[in-house]
Amino acid sequence: MTSWFPILQLFLLLGLVVLGFLVFRLHSLMASAVALSAASLLLALEFYLLHAPDVAIAEASIGAGLTTAILMLAIRTVQRRAARDKAEKSSSEGGQP
């Protein structure tokens, strides 16, 4: 191990802590999903630096890729349904005295 290795690991750990905090503090669900994806990528990099490339590839593909895609699809679907339900409710209430 070289002398920069512990410093790099410290920055990765700090980045993971900051991104983990941001996941809960951000008000936008999409921004939280992006922060979670970035944290997953940092975790994959940490696994790679710890000589576990198979785990790093799995974390990057599943944690950062697939999970983020599923989260964003779910968020978009829920937001569209909420907007559609709100529009239907306001149009149905408009005809009643």
Protein Blocks (a to p, Z undefined) as FASTA:
>chain_A
ZZklmmmmmmmmmmmmmmmmmmmmpmblklmmmmmmmmmmmmmmmmmmnopaklmmmmmm
mmmmmmmmmmmmmmmmmmmmmmmmmmmmmmmmmmpZZ
